[in-house]
Amino acid sequence: MKVTHNNVLTIVLGGGKGTRLYPLTKDRAKPAVPFGAKYRIVDIPLSNSINAGFKQIYIVTQFNSASLHMHIGRLYSFDAFTKGFVEILAAEQTFESSSWYEGTADAVRKNFVHFRQQNPEYYIILSGDQLYRMDLEDFLKKHIESGADISIAATAVNREAATSFGIIEADKSGTIKAFVEKPEAGKNIDHLKIPVGLHPDKEQLAEGKEYMASMGIYIFNAETMDQMLDNTMADFGKEIIPAAVDKKKVQVYVFTGFWEDIGTIKSFYDTNLNLARINPDFNFYEEDRPIYTADRNLPPSKFNFSTLSEVLTGDGCIVTKSMLTRSVVSIRSVIETGANLEGVITMGADFYETPADKIENRKRGRPDIGIGRNTQIRGAIIDKNARIGDGCLIGVQDIPRRDGDYDGYFIREGIIIIPKGGILQPGTVI
């Protein structure tokens, strides 16, 4: 079969409950979590696939998929002259199965009935919670040239980070000889070090990144996928890939660009704020390989007599006489006079309040949506449609704060989170 873009099927794995990102995943699937002032996390893998010309895409998820459906439906529709589509496959009961997805491989297996209708030659498996920009067309090209049955994208990590990943042992040609899932810290894994000549980035190697970690990004020949999933194994990383190394030709694709797993609150917070730096690790401003998202037709953001330093903003924000430092301010964020934000991610709002809305909410004792007057916030995530009253002090005062779930807010890894639709009355101190 001649290889064309239409022979490739992309599968984006949306993950499970997203417990490590809770409470951001309380009411939404992990891929639907807002990110980078105007995007959703799912926009990253989808854009990588689209930029490569691979426009037949399924997103597999099973929890809180309503907001994800709305986002996908609003944005990802291709013209009638292509065979492109982006569709969500949530867990469903059938005559063959009535259970939830038990793991990444199980999610793919249970959707073969949909995938096979597209008659793919190759499957590209992407994770729904990573930040990177990869040339997937080059990945496929190298996969075909190597004659591999399966190819695994890998990034260099140091010994400390290796405990969190599947670590690859490969020869100089890139053929994988072994796959070790999350090797323990005290275990000697020197035999897994990257062989001389395989990794082209000498700077990364000099930094002590001597091991190749699987990124959870795979290419499978369609026939190989059928064979490797003809069993009850549930997970790619823990079961399918180690089994495949013994039976199939498995190749490593060495990726040297920026890559970050944003599956925890801390990584989500740090990666977002890094985007606002003068020279961020990930650059949204690449015209040839854009990151796509919904066009909301919002007005430009407006800053009245304010001071901003290392701030990334989405559309439609209104900031008045405030000081913002090292922060991400998302769509429709309203920040009132005298506010001071440092190291803060605001996720904005789904709508603007009318004057009548504000009067009615004030009668009910509810502050306006946004950040109130003279409120100071440090080290926090403010989820969508939150109402932060005047004169609040969040993360500012030197008081003990333990991780946990509290009345109206959460703390995870030292980061204060005001949940979606949360309300803090004027003068609240956290």
N, C-alpha and C positions, 0 to 999 in steps of 0.2 A: 504493500500500500504506500502510495506517495504521501510523505509527511507534509501536512499543511496546518495552518492555525486551527482549522476545523477538526483536526484529528486529535486535538488536545482538550482534555476536560480538567478544569480546575475545581478542586474541592477545598473550601475553607472550613476548617474545624473551629466551631464556635465555642467549644469548651463546655464544661458542666455548669454547676451552680454559681461558679465564680466566687467561692467563699473567701478567697484571699483578697478580693476587691470589695467585699462587703464593707460598708453599706451602699457603695456606689452601684452595686448589682442588686440591691433590694427590689427594685421595680423594673429592672431592665436586664437584658442579656449582656454578658461581658463585651461582645463585639460592638454593642450599641452605646457603650459608655462614652460621653463627650471627651474630646481630646484636642489639645493644641488650639484652643480658642474658637474653632469653628468646625472641626471635624468630628467623626466618630472613629473609634479604634479600627473598626472593620474597613474603613476607607483605605487603610495602608495596604493590606494584602490584595484588596480588589484593584487598587491602582497599579500595583506591581504587575498583576496579571493582565490588565487592560493595556498598559504601556507596552507589554510584550506582544500584544495582538491576540492574546488568548481570552476570548470573550464569551466562552461557554462556561459558566461558573455556577456552582452550587454552594450554598452556605448551610452547613449542618449544625443545628442547635436544638436544644430541647427545653430551655428555661426562659421564662419572661421574654418571649420573642415579639411581643406586640410593637414596642418602639422600634425594634430592628426592622420589622415588616414595613412600618411607616417610612423609615429612612430609605430603605432599599427601593420601595415603590415610588418614592418621590424623585429619586435620582437616577437609578441604573436601568434605563430603558434605551435599547439600541434601535436604529432605524430599520425599516422593513427590508432593506437590501442586504442585511447581514444575517448570519445565523446566531448572533450573539444574544445572550440572556444572562441575568443574574437572578437566581431563585433561592428561596429559603426552604430547607427541608427540616421541619421540626419533627421530633419523635412522634410516630403514629402507630396506632394499633392496626394490624393486618391479620389475615387468616393464618399467616405463617408465624407472626410474632405479636405479642401483646406487652412486651417489656420495654423499659427505657433503654437508651444506649448505655452499654456497660463499659465503654471505653472508646478510644479513637478508632481502632480497627473495627470494633463492633458497629460503630456509627456508619462507617463506610459499607460494611457488609450488609446491613439492613436496608441500605439504599441502592443496592445494585440494580434493583428493578427499574429505578429511574436513570441511573448512570448508563446502563447498557443500551438504552434507547438512543443515546447519542453516538453509539458505535465508535468510541474513542480508541486511538492507537496508544495514547499515553495518558496517564493520570498525573497531575501535579497536585500534591497535598501541601496546603499552606496552613499555618497557625493563625488564629484570629486575634491574638493578643501580643503582637510583636511590632517593633518599629524598625524599619530598614528600607532600603531601596536596592532591589536586586534585578539584574538583567536576566529574567527568566527565560528569554529566548536563547541567550548564551548558555544557560544552564541546560536547556534541552539539547542544544547543539552538541555540547560536550558529552552529554549522556549518550547520544546516538553514536558519536565518534568512538566512544570507549567500548561500545558493544555490550554495555551493562544491561542487566535486567532491572536493577534498581540503582538510583543515585541518591546520595544524601548530602545536603548542603551542610557545611561545617564551618565553624569559626574558632579561632585560636583563643584558648583560655589558660590561666595559670593553674597551679596545683590546688590552690584553695578553692577556686571556682569550680574545679572539676568534680567536686562532690555533689554538685547540683545538676549535672548533665550526664547524658550518655556519651562516653568517651570512645573515640574511634582509633583502632590500630590499623594502619595502612602501610603498604609498601611504597617505594619511590614512584611507581606508576599511578598511585592513587587507588589501587584495588584494596578493598577493605578485608582484613584478615580476622579481625575480632571486634566485638562491640560490647563494652562494659558499662552497664547502667549504674550511674552515681557511685563510683568507687569510694570507699570509706577513707576518711582523712589520713589515718595511720597506715594505710596499705601502700606498699611499694608498687608504683605503676610506671616505673621508668621505661619499661618495654613498650609503653603506649605513646611515648614521645613522638612528635612529628619527625619523620625521616628527613635527612638532609636533601634539599632540592625540591621537596614537594610544596612547601609554603613559600610564596614569592615575597612576602612582606618581612624583611629582615628586622625592621624596627619593632614589630610586634613580638618577634622571637626574642629580641634583645631585652624586651620588657618582662621576660619570664613566661610568656604565653607559649608554652611548649606542648600543649595538648589540643587535639581537635575535638570540639564538642558539637554534637548533633544539634542543629537548629530546629529540628522537628519539621523540616521542609524536605519533601521527597519527590522524586519522579519514579513512577512504576510503569513498565510496559504493561499494557492491559492484560495480556495473557498471564503475566507474572502475578499481577494483583489478584486475578481469579484464583490462581493456584495457592497463593500464600494465605488467602482468607477462607480457603475451603476447610475450616476447622472452627473451634470455639474460642480461639485466642482473642483477647479483648483489646489489647493495646499495641500500638506500633512500636514505641520505644522499648517497652519492657519485654515484649514477646515476639512480635512479627519480625522486626529487624534482626535481633540475635539469631532467630531461626533461619532467616534468609541468608545470613553470612555463610552458613554451613552448606547451603543448597544451591545458591544462585551466585551469579557474578554481581557483586555490589561495589559501586564506585563512590569515592568521595569527591564532592565539588567544593573546593576551597574558596570561601568567601572572605574577603579582606576589608569590606566596608563596615560602616557602623551598623550595629545590631543590638537591640535591647529587648528583653522579655519584660513586658509591662503588666505582668500578672498579679503584682502585689501593690498595696497602697503606697509603700515607700518608693518602689520603682516607678509607679505611676506619677507620684508627686515630683520626684527628682527629674524624671525624663521630661515632664511638662515644663518645669522651670528652666531646664537646660535649653529648651527651644527659644527662650527669651534672651539668651546670652548674645553678646556681640558676634562671637564665632561659635555657634551651636554645633554639637556633635552631629546632629541631623539637620539638613538644610531643606526647608520647604521651597526655597526659591530656585528651583531648577526647572527652567521653562520646557526643556525637552522631555522631562519625566515628571509631570505634575502629579500631585495627590488630589484626587477628585473628591468632591463632596456636594451636598445639596445647595442649589442656588436659591436662596431664600428671598431675594430681591429686597434686602434690607437697606436702609439709608447708611451713609458713611458714619463712622464713629465721630463723636464730638467731644473735645476736651476744652473746658472753660477754665482758664487761669490755674492750670494744674501742672505739677511736676512729675515727669515720668522718667524712670531709669531702668533699662533692661526690662521692658514690658512688651508682651505680645498681646494684641487685641484682635477680637473678631469684629464683625460688622454691627452697626446699630447701637453702639455703646454711648452713654452720656456720662461724662465724668466732670465734676464741678469743684473747683478750688480744693483739690485733694493732692496727696502725695502717694505715688505708687512706685515701689521698688521691687525689682526681681519678681515679677508677678505675671500671671496669665489671666487676661480679662476676656471672657467669652461673650458670645452674641447677646445683644440686648441688655448687657449689664448696666445698671444705673447706680452710680456712686455719688453720694451727696456731699455737700460742703463740709470741709474739715476732716474728711476721712483720711486715714493713713494705713496703707497696706504694704506689708513686706513679706515676701515669700508666700504669696497667696494665690490660689487658683480659684477663680469664680467661674462657674459654669453657665452663668447668665440666666436667661428666662425664655420661656416658650411664647411669651406674648408681652405686649406693653399694657400697663394698667391705664385706663381712662381716668379723668378727674372724678367721674361718678363712681368708678370702681374704688378709688382711693377713699372717697368719703364714706362709702358703705363699709369698707374694711376697717376704717378707723373707728367707726361706730361699734364694730364688733371687737375692738381692742387688738386689731392686727396691724402691724407696721406695713409700710409700703414694700413692694418687692424690690430687692436690691440692698445696698449698704447705706445705713442711715447717717445722719450728720454726726460729725466728731467721733465716729467709731474707729477704733484702732484694732487691727488684726495682724497677727504674726503666725506664720507656719500653719496654715489652715487650707482646707478645701471647702468651698461653699458651693453646694450642689444647686441644681436648677430650681428656680422659682422660690428660693429661700428669702425670708423676710427678716432682715437684721435691723433692729431698731436703733434709735439715736443713742450716742454715748456708750455703746457697748465696748468692752475690753476683752478681746479674744486672743489668748496666747501671749499677752503682753506682760502681765504681772508675774513676778517670780513666786509661783505657788506650785506645790507638788501636783503632778498630773500623771495618773496611771492609765495604761491602756484599758479600755472597757466601754460598755454601753451605758450612757447616762441619759438623763431627762432632757431631750431635745438635741443631743449631740453625741458623737462617738470620738474615741481616741484610738488610733492605730499607729503603732511604731512611733509614738510621740507626736503624730500629726492630728490636729483637731479637724473633725469633719462635721459640718452642718448638713443634714440629709436633704434630699429633694423635698421641696415644700416646707422645710423646717422654719420655725418661728422663734426668734429671740426677742424678748421684750426689751424696751429701752433700758439702758443701764445694766444689762446683764454682764457679769464677769465670769470668764472661764479661764 
